[in-house]
Amino acid sequence: DGDVTTTEKQDKSIVTYYNLEAIIFLSFRINTYCTKLFREWVLNSLCEYKRLQEKKPEVLVVFNPGSNRTTISYN
């Protein structure tokens, strides 16, 4: 699926379909109000998708050189 476009012949016209990667790329190259709205929608959608993904646990280790104690926090 490395094709950027797919062309279909319909009754009296030729329709070209572009894949999502090509459309997103072009939206960052073209500077119009519509492409600005599309870019904002894409970025918001990606951020929302990332936010909803299950998060892996994180470990935070804090070392204070002036103290003999190390703090370990599991999230």
Secondary structure, DSSP 4 states (H G I P E B T S, - for coil): ---SEEEEE-SS-EEEEE-HHHHHHHHHH--SHHHHHHHHHHHHHHHHHHHHSPPPP-EEEEE-TTSS-EEEEE-
